[in-house]
Amino acid sequence: MSDELFASLPSGIDICYQTFGDPADPAVLLIMGLGGPMGWWPAPFCEQLAERGFFVIRYDNRDTGRSTKLRQHRVGRSDVVRAFTGLPIVGRVSVPYSISDLAADAVGLLDHLDIPRAHIAGVSMGGMIAQTIAIEHPSRALTLTSIMSTTGRRTVGFQNPKVFPVLLSSAGRTRDSYVERSLKGSKVIGSPAFPSDDAMARDRAYETYDRGWTASGVTRQMLAVLTQPNRTAALRGLDLPALVIHGLNDPLVHRSGGKATADAIPGAEHLEIAGMAHDMPAQLYSTYIDAIARTAARASDSAER
């Protein structure tokens, strides 16, 4: 595992990242979801993936962790509500950036590392970013793995109403209040068949806060998610090995989002997991890693033909 490093992109965004494994091996770029720093791809997961023969890269999206915060763009909860209902955001606030901008950050990181092509894997919002890389920067993606994500079509991948109180609740103004809210959220979206360790969840929440969590950053990312385009037609034009993983018990992104993604991408493998919700339980690391490696092998087979 490398130290945390920084890539200064031409856009002015600084991306904090970390690598695992041998740079000579095929690269896997891991993209995390809403409000999640790179540590939400746990080091043991990254190390196990590297042991399978990959050069693993995890990073903080803009407005997360130690990457650039765009605090100059002020947004509020009312803007999120308007975007969620499909109303235009007017007046003093505009959407600070898009999923395409977040995808461009990822490609900029690959440029910084002098990596021409990588296996791209993303979770939730990270899956949306990964799909967008495959669509808008097809020469950079060897394979696509989209985990607990959706296509951007509003009629699929919807939220269970029970998650709204947690999603819209305030994290307070202190480190401890953030951690307590985070633990409540974990209970709501956690996998019922694969319970997490409470002490580990608490440690992760403290680490997330200490690495630079900001409520405004999460709100800006949420606006990018809520204003994303419907990628269904573009996904149908992809020509690369793809894997879609989704839990059958996901309350945050309904399983219909995963099905719609898999149905749209020609030849995609669709892996649904009973008892999995909207998290990455340690009990499933080997399942995810086997599937990513299997998808990468499909790219190698295609290249040899």
C-alpha positions in Angstrom: 0.0 0.0 0.0 1.4 3.4 -1.0 1.2 6.6 1.1 -1.7 8.9 0.3 -0.7 11.0 -2.8 -2.2 13.9 -4.8 -2.9 14.4 -8.4 -3.3 18.0 -9.5 -5.6 18.0 -12.5 -5.7 20.6 -15.3 -9.3 21.5 -14.1 -7.8 22.8 -10.8 -9.1 19.8 -8.8 -6.6 18.0 -6.6 -7.4 14.3 -6.1 -6.1 12.3 -3.1 -5.4 8.7 -4.0 -3.6 5.6 -2.9 -2.4 2.4 -4.7 -1.9 -1.2 -3.9 0.1 -3.8 -5.7 2.5 -3.8 -8.7 2.1 -0.9 -11.2 3.1 -3.4 -13.9 -0.2 -5.3 -13.3 -3.5 -4.4 -15.0 -5.0 -1.4 -13.2 -8.3 -1.4 -11.4 -9.8 2.0 -10.6 -12.2 1.9 -7.6 -14.8 4.7 -7.4 -16.7 5.2 -4.2 -20.3 6.6 -3.8 -22.0 9.6 -2.3 -20.0 11.1 0.6 -17.7 8.2 0.8 -13.9 8.7 1.0 -11.5 6.1 -0.5 -11.3 4.3 2.9 -14.8 2.9 2.2 -13.0 0.6 -0.2 -11.3 -1.0 2.8 -7.6 -1.8 2.7 -8.1 -5.5 3.2 -10.4 -5.5 0.1 -7.8 -3.6 -2.0 -5.0 -5.9 -0.8 -6.9 -9.0 -1.7 -7.7 -7.6 -5.1 -4.0 -6.7 -5.6 -3.1 -10.3 -4.7 -5.2 -11.5 -7.6 -2.8 -9.7 -10.0 -4.1 -6.1 -10.2 -2.7 -2.7 -9.6 -5.5 -1.2 -7.4 -6.2 2.5 -7.2 -8.6 4.0 -4.7 -9.3 7.8 -4.4 -11.4 10.5 -2.9 -13.9 12.1 -5.2 -14.0 15.9 -5.3 -15.8 17.2 -2.2 -14.8 14.1 -0.3 -11.9 13.2 2.0 -8.7 15.1 1.2 -9.6 16.0 -2.4 -10.6 19.5 -3.3 -13.7 20.9 -1.6 -15.8 23.3 -3.7 -17.0 25.4 -0.8 -17.4 28.4 -3.0 -20.6 26.8 -4.4 -23.3 27.2 -1.8 -26.2 24.8 -2.0 -28.9 23.9 0.4 -31.4 21.3 1.3 -34.2 23.1 -0.6 -32.0 22.7 -3.8 -31.9 18.9 -3.2 -35.6 18.7 -2.7 -36.2 20.7 -6.0 -33.8 18.4 -7.8 -35.4 15.3 -6.3 -38.8 16.3 -7.5 -37.5 17.2 -10.9 -38.0 21.0 -10.5 -35.4 23.3 -12.1 -32.9 24.8 -9.7 -33.3 28.5 -10.2 -32.2 31.7 -8.5 -28.8 32.0 -6.8 -27.9 28.3 -7.0 -26.9 26.2 -10.0 -25.7 22.6 -10.0 -21.9 23.0 -9.2 -20.9 19.9 -11.3 -22.2 16.8 -13.0 -21.5 13.1 -13.0 -19.6 13.8 -16.2 -17.3 16.1 -14.3 -16.7 13.4 -11.7 -15.9 11.0 -14.5 -13.4 13.4 -15.9 -11.7 13.6 -12.5 -11.3 9.8 -12.6 -9.8 10.0 -16.1 -7.5 12.8 -15.1 -6.2 10.6 -12.3 -5.5 7.8 -14.8 -3.6 10.5 -16.9 -1.6 11.5 -13.9 -0.6 7.9 -13.3 0.1 7.4 -17.0 -2.4 4.5 -17.2 -4.0 4.4 -20.7 -6.7 1.9 -19.8 -8.1 0.4 -16.6 -10.8 -1.9 -15.3 -13.3 0.5 -13.8 -15.4 -0.4 -10.8 -17.8 1.8 -8.9 -20.3 1.6 -6.0 -23.6 3.5 -6.0 -22.8 7.0 -7.2 -19.4 5.5 -8.1 -21.2 3.1 -10.4 -22.8 6.1 -12.1 -19.4 7.6 -12.6 -18.0 4.3 -13.8 -20.8 3.9 -16.4 -20.1 7.5 -17.5 -16.4 6.8 -18.0 -17.3 3.8 -20.2 -19.7 5.9 -22.2 -17.8 9.2 -22.5 -14.2 7.9 -22.4 -14.5 4.4 -24.0 -10.8 4.1 -24.8 -10.0 4.3 -21.1 -12.2 1.4 -19.8 -11.1 -2.2 -20.2 -14.1 -3.4 -18.3 -17.0 -2.0 -16.3 -18.2 -3.1 -12.9 -21.3 -1.3 -11.6 -22.2 -2.2 -8.0 -25.6 -1.2 -6.4 -26.1 1.5 -8.9 -28.6 2.5 -11.6 -28.9 4.0 -15.1 -30.2 7.5 -14.2 -33.7 6.7 -15.3 -36.0 7.9 -12.6 -38.5 5.0 -12.8 -35.8 2.5 -11.7 -33.4 2.3 -8.8 -35.7 4.3 -6.5 -35.5 4.7 -2.8 -37.5 3.0 -0.1 -39.4 5.7 1.9 -37.9 4.4 5.1 -34.5 5.8 4.1 -35.7 9.4 3.7 -35.6 10.4 7.4 -32.0 9.4 7.7 -30.9 10.8 4.3 -32.5 14.2 5.1 -31.6 14.4 8.8 -28.9 16.7 10.0 -25.5 15.3 11.0 -25.2 18.1 13.6 -22.2 20.2 14.1 -19.8 17.9 16.0 -17.7 14.9 15.3 -19.7 12.7 17.6 -23.1 13.8 16.2 -21.9 12.9 12.7 -20.8 9.5 13.9 -24.1 8.8 15.6 -26.0 9.8 12.5 -23.7 7.7 10.3 -24.3 4.6 12.5 -28.1 5.1 12.3 -27.8 5.3 8.5 -25.7 2.1 8.5 -28.5 0.3 10.3 -31.0 1.4 7.7 -29.1 0.5 4.6 -26.9 -2.4 5.9 -27.2 -5.9 4.6 -29.5 -8.0 6.8 -27.8 -11.3 6.0 -24.3 -9.9 6.5 -24.2 -7.8 9.6 -21.3 -5.5 10.2 -19.2 -5.1 13.3 -20.4 -2.1 15.3 -16.9 -1.1 16.4 -15.6 -1.2 12.9 -18.5 0.9 11.7 -17.9 3.4 14.4 -14.1 3.6 13.6 -14.9 4.1 9.9 -17.3 6.9 10.7 -14.7 8.7 12.8 -12.1 8.2 10.0 -14.6 9.6 7.5 -15.2 12.7 9.5 -11.5 13.2 10.4 -10.4 13.0 6.7 -12.5 16.0 5.8 -16.3 15.2 5.7 -18.5 18.2 4.9 -22.2 18.3 4.7 -22.1 20.8 1.9 -19.8 18.5 -0.1 -22.3 15.6 0.2 -25.1 18.0 -0.9 -23.1 19.1 -4.0 -22.5 15.4 -4.9 -26.2 14.6 -4.3 -27.2 17.4 -6.8 -24.9 15.7 -9.4 -26.7 12.4 -8.8 -30.2 13.9 -8.8 -29.6 15.8 -12.1 -27.8 13.0 -13.9 -29.1 12.0 -17.4 -30.8 8.8 -18.3 -27.8 6.7 -19.7 -29.9 3.8 -20.9 -29.5 4.4 -24.6 -25.8 5.2 -24.3 -25.3 2.0 -22.2 -26.8 0.0 -25.1 -23.9 1.2 -27.3 -21.1 -0.1 -25.0 -18.7 -2.7 -26.3 -16.8 -4.1 -23.3 -17.1 -6.8 -20.7 -19.4 -5.6 -18.0 -20.6 -6.8 -14.6 -23.5 -5.5 -12.6 -23.8 -6.5 -8.9 -26.8 -5.6 -6.8 -28.3 -6.7 -3.5 -31.9 -8.0 -3.4 -32.5 -6.1 -0.2 -31.2 -2.7 -1.2 -33.4 0.1 0.2 -31.4 3.0 -1.2 -31.1 2.0 -4.8 -33.8 -0.6 -5.7 -32.7 -3.7 -7.4 -34.6 -2.5 -10.5 -31.7 -0.1 -11.0 -29.2 -2.9 -11.3 -31.5 -4.9 -13.6 -32.0 -2.0 -15.9 -28.2 -1.4 -16.1 -27.6 -5.1 -16.9 -30.4 -5.2 -19.4 -29.0 -2.2 -21.2 -25.4 -3.3 -21.5 -24.9 -5.9 -24.2 -23.6 -9.2 -22.7 -23.4 -7.9 -19.1 -23.2 -10.4 -16.3 -25.9 -9.7 -13.7 -25.1 -10.9 -10.2 -27.9 -10.4 -7.7 -27.1 -11.3 -4.0 -29.7 -12.3 -1.5 -29.4 -10.6 1.8 -27.2 -7.8 0.5 -28.4 -4.2 0.9 -26.5 -1.0 0.2 -23.1 -1.7 1.7 -20.0 -3.8 1.1 -20.0 -6.5 3.8 -16.6 -8.1 4.5 -18.3 -11.5 4.1 -18.8 -10.7 0.4 -15.3 -9.4 -0.4 -14.3 -12.7 -2.1 -17.6 -12.7 -4.1 -16.9 -9.2 -5.4 -13.2 -9.9 -6.1 -13.9 -13.2 -7.9 -16.5 -11.4 -10.1 -14.2 -8.5 -11.0 -11.4 -10.9 -11.8 -13.8 -13.0 -13.9 -14.9 -9.9 -15.8 -11.2 -8.9 -16.4 -10.5 -12.3 -17.8 -13.3 -11.8 -20.3 -11.4 -8.7 -21.6 -8.2 -10.7 -21.8 -10.0 -13.4 -23.8 -11.4 -10.9 -26.2 -8.0 -9.3 -26.7 -6.4 -12.6 -27.6 -9.0 -13.4 -30.3 
